[in-house]
Structure formats: structure tokens, C-alpha cells
Amino acid sequence: MFDFTVHPSALQKNASFLQNCRSSLRNLSADIRGIQGDLVLQGMAAFYPRKVLGSLSEDVLDEAARAESLREALLHIVKAYQKTEEKITCHTRNAEQGAEYITDSPRSDRQAYINSYVVGNTWEILTLLIKYWNNPEKRAEAIQDHYMSYTAQNLLNKQEYSEQTWNSASLEERKTMLINLLDELNLIMGLQVTDYKFDNLGASTRGQYSSSTNSVTINLDYVDPANGRSDSYMVMRTMIHEMRHAYQHAAVNNPDKFNVSEETRKQWAANFNDYKSAKTDGYDAYVEQPIEYDAKRFAGQYQDIKGHTPTYAGTW
């Protein structure tokens, strides 16, 4: 015989929680179906999954609502997505030519990549859906930002961009790695940054983006293996960071061509006109301003922003 104690109040609380989960899942149905439309970008569209969340039928949500926990329900939804999604095409638009870019990798590879993104980022995606539940503009921006950041950072997992390859590369080979990375980032982010330079920028600057010339400059001191810098590989993330700055300027200057909310564009534009320099204004002011916090978060430079509170966090 086993002794056990029943706590009616606890049972009632858990029952209410599960009922709320059921209601939330039902409400989420329309939101998930609508996100597909939100992700259809205009003009210079960024690299995105065509049906990253897809539409889920009522019977799928019914089954999810009967799950014993919210986690089980959400995993059920993701599993249903994987089983029903048959054709996902990753593409972006060339702003001036209006040409659609489709990845050269086989469809099965693209499918596996999107599946890994959805499964690996389920909680982040759902957090964004909930956070921007009543703001479709910010919701679409947030999911796109998350996917672009994930895709951009994932490039560094490729052998041709790995730290191992970098460490054994010559100066010219390192330059080629950075140029090729820039080309891929152009496709991912829907940009046309074709002007780049390698120059000595001083000890405290790894790279910079110029909006007047639409060009990226990378500090040669970090690139040249003759300098023996143990942190030289950091410039690969610097390239992602600077290309995010290019994206910020493009979005402000072309509001109809980028999936960026009006609120975010206003914050970025104001920051362009009142930029804080680490040298003159201090590191806190520099890293916590909207465009720098956003670029560092996008590029995965998490140590740089650790412990700092942004004045405007954008979709992060």
C-alpha cells in the first residue's frame, strides 16, 4: 500500500494551467498561420524560409492541446511541421536587378537546414510570437532578424570559414575568406555591398562600415598572419557586424524594401545622427546605443554586450 495526499487547491491550479495552455494553443493557430504572410517580404527581401512555420490544421492543435505539458504540446507542433512541410526554398532578392536567388544546395539539404533551425530554436521562435503577439510588424521583423542572424553565424561553421582554416591561411587566403563571406552575407541580408578594403585602422578598431561609400573596411592588422595575433579570427564576426550596419542604413534609407518596423527605423536613424564613440563617450555609451548593440547581438559578439542594457533592444 502507498500513502498519498491529495491537495485540491494544487490540482485546481494545475487544471487551470492546462486549460490556459489549451486556449493559448488554439489562439496560436491563427497567429502561426498568419506568420507565413508576414514573412513574405517586399522588394529587396532577405534570405528566409518560405514556410518556416507553415499552417497547422485544427486537428493538429487539438492533439497538442491534449498533451500533458506545454513542452510536449509544442514539440508535437514542431513534429507535425516537419512531417507536413515538403518543399522549402530559401531565397533572397537582388535589390536592383530584382532577380531571385535560390541556394545551390540540394532541396534535401535545405530541408534539413530549415528543420534544424526550427527544432533548435523552437523556444526562441515561440517567445518572439508571444512577445509580439499584438504587433504583426514587429513580429515579422523579429522572426526575420532571428533567422538571418542564425544563418549568418552558421556560415562560420562551414569548413571554408572555420577558425582552423583561418589559422593555416596566408594573408591573401584570409582576404579571400572575408570577401567570400561578404558575398554570402549580401545574399542573406538582401544587400549590395561590393566595395571593401583592408587597411590599418588602429589597435582598437577591427572594422568599419561607411554609409557614404557603401563599403566595409577590415583592419589589416588583424588579417595579416605575420602579426601573430591570437584573436585575429574575430574579424570574421566583425564582417557580420559591419554588414549588419549596412543593413541598418539600407533599411532606414529604403523603408519599403526591408522588413523593419517603423519604430526600429526611427531608433536607428536617430542613432546615426547622434552616434556615441567609445573613445569620447565611454564604452557603456558606445555598446548600449541601438545600432551597436543590435550589430553585436546579430553577429554573436555576446561577450561585448554581456552586462550591458541597450537603450533600444530592437527585436532582441
N, C-alpha and C positions, 0 to 999 in steps of 0.2 A: 504494500500500500504506500502511496505517496501522499504527503500532505501538501496542500497548496492553498493559497489565499487569493480570493477574488477582490479586486478593487474596482468597484463600479465606476468611480469617477475617472480612473485611468482608462478603463475600457471605453467609456463615453468619449473621452478626449481623443483616443486613437481612432475611434469610429468616425468622429467628426473630421479628423485629419485626412483619413482615407476618402471620405466623401468630398472634401475640398479638392483632393488630388484628382478625383474623378471629374469634378466640374471643371477644374483647370485644364485637364487634358482635352475635354470636349471643346472648351473655348480656344485651346491652342490649335485645333484643327483648321479653323478659318485663317488663323494667323500664319500657319505653316503653308497653307495653300496660297496665301497672298504673297508670301516672300519671294516666290518664283517670279512674279510680275515685278516686284520691287527690284530684283537683281538684273532685270533687263535694262541695260544701260543705253544711253543715247550718245550718238556721235563717237567720240574717242573713248570707247568702252574698255575697261580694264579686263585683264585675264580673269575669267570667272567660271565656275561650274554651271552649266546650263540648267541643270535641275538639281542643285546641290541639296535641297531639302525635299523637292518633289511634292506631290499632293498625296495625302493619306486618306483613304476611304473611311467611312463611318464605322465599318465593321472592325477595322484595324484599331481605331481608337476605343471601340467597345471592349475589345480584348485587353488593350493596355489599361483601361480603366478598372478592369477586374483583377489586375496584378496586385500582389500583396504589398508591394512597396513602390514608391515613386521611381527609384532607381531601376527596378525591374520593368516598370512600365516604359521608361524612356529607352532602355536597351531594346525592348520589344519594338518600339517605333523605328529605331535605327536598323534593326534586323529586317523589318518589313521594307524599309527603304532600299536596303542592299539587294533584297530578293526581287524587287519590282523594277528597280532602275536598270534599264537595258542599254541606254545609249546616252553617253555624256561626252560632250565635245567642249574642249577648252579653247577659247579663242579671245582675241582682242581686236581692236580696230586701229588701223593706221589713221591718224587724225587728218592728214592732208590728202592721202590717196583713197581713203575710205575702203581699203582692202581688208578682208577678213583673214586673220591668221589662224591656222589650225595646227596644233602641235604635230610634229613628225612622228612621234612615238605611236606604236600600235594602239588601237582602241582599248584592248585589254589592259595595257599598261596605264592608260589614262583612267580607266575604270578603277583599277587597283589603287591608283594615287588618290582619286576622289574618295573612294571608300575609306582609305586610311585616314584621310583628313577628317571625314565626318565622324568615324568611330573614335579617333584620337582626340577630337575636340568637341565631343558631344556636349559636355557640360558648359564649355565656353560659349558655344553656339546658343544653347538654351538660355544661358544667362543673359546674352545680348537680346534675345527675343523678349525675355521678361523685362529687362531694364528699359527697353524702348517699345514696350507693348503698345502705347498710345501715340507713338511718333514714328510713322512709317518712313519718313525721310531720314531720320537719324538711324533707324533700324537697318535700312538698306545700306547706309554708309558704314555702319559698324560691322556688319557681316562681310561686306566687301573689303574693308580695311583688314579685318582679321584674316581673311583668306589670302589677300595679297601679301601681307606680312609673313604668313606661314609659308607661302610659295617662294617668296624672295629668300627667306632664311634657309629654306630647304635646299636651295641651289648649292649652298656651301657643303652639303652632304655628298655632292657629286664628286667623283674622284678627281675630275679635272680642276675643281676649285678647292680641294681639300688642303688642310694645313700641311699634310705630308708632301703633297705635290708642290706646294708653295716653298717649303723649306729646301727642296732639292732643285728648285728652278733658278735659272740665270736671271739677270736683270731684264733682258728682253722677253724671256718667257713669263716673268711676273707681270710685265706690262701687258702682254697678250692676255693673260688670265683676267686682268682687271678690265681690259677693253671688251673681251667676250662677255664678262659678267654684266657690264654696262648695256651691251646689246640685248641680253636676255631680260634685264630689268626694264628696258624700254618696252618690250613686248608685254611683260606682266603688268606694267603700270599705265600702258597706253600713252607713252611719251615719245618724243623725238629729240633726244639729247644726243647729238652726234659729234659735238666739239669737246675734246678732252685734252688735258695737258698733264705733264709730270714736271713738277717744279719744286724748288726749295721754299717751303712755307714757314720755316721756323720750328723750333722744338715743340711748341705747344699746339700745333695745328696739323692734323693728319690729312685734311682735305677741305674743300670748299666748293660751293656752287655759286655761279654768277648768273643772276636773272637777266642782266643786260645783254650777255652774250650767249645765254642758254648753254653754259659749258661747266664741266666738272674738272677740278684740278686736284690731283693727288700728290701728297708730299713725297718727293723723290727720296728724301732721307729714309723713309720707311720702306720704300720699294727696293732700293739698292742693297743686294746681299753683302756687298763689300763693307757696309756699315755695321754688320753683325748685330743688328737689333733683335733681341729675343721676342719683342712684341710686334714685329713687322707685319704679321698676318692680320693684325687688327684693321689694316686698311681695306680688307675685303668687306668687312661690315661698314667701314667708312663709306665705301662706294654705295652700299644700300642706303645709308643715312643721307648722303648727298643727293641721291636720286629721289628720295622722299621729299627733300626740299624742292627739287624740280617739280615734283607732283603738286606740292602746296602752291607754288607760284602759278602753275598751269591751271589749277582749279580755281584760283582767285581771278585769274585773267579770262578764263573761259567757263563761266558758271554753268552754261547749258551743256557742256561737253563732258562734265565729270559728275560722278555720283557723290557729291559732297554737300552737306546741308548748309543752308544759309548761315546758321549760327556759327558753324566751324569756319566758313569762309570769312566771316566778319572778324573773328578772333585772329585768324592768320593774317588778314590784311592789316589789322591794327598793329600786330606784332612786327610786320615788315617795316612799318613807319616808326616804330619805337623799339628797335632791337637792343637787347642788353648784351654787352660784351663781358666775358669772364674777366678780362684784364682790367676793365674800367669799372664794372658794376659788381664784380664778385661772382664766384661760381654758382651760388644759390640762385641769384637773379638770372643768370645765363641758362642754367639747366631747367629751371622751373617755368620759363616762358613757353607759351603754347607751341611754337614751331620747333623748338629744340627738344622739348620733352616728347613731342609726337614723333620726331625723326629718330630719336634714340630708342623709343619704345618699338617703333616699327622695325628698326634694324636689329633688335635684340640686344642692345647695349644696356643690359639691365643693371650692371654694377654702377654705371654712370648715374642712373636715376634712383638708385636704392636710397631710401630715407628722405627723398625729396617729394614735395607736394606741388603738383603743377597748378599754375594759375588758371589754366583751362585744360582739361584732360581729353577733350575731343571725344572719341568713341572708346577710349581705353578705360 
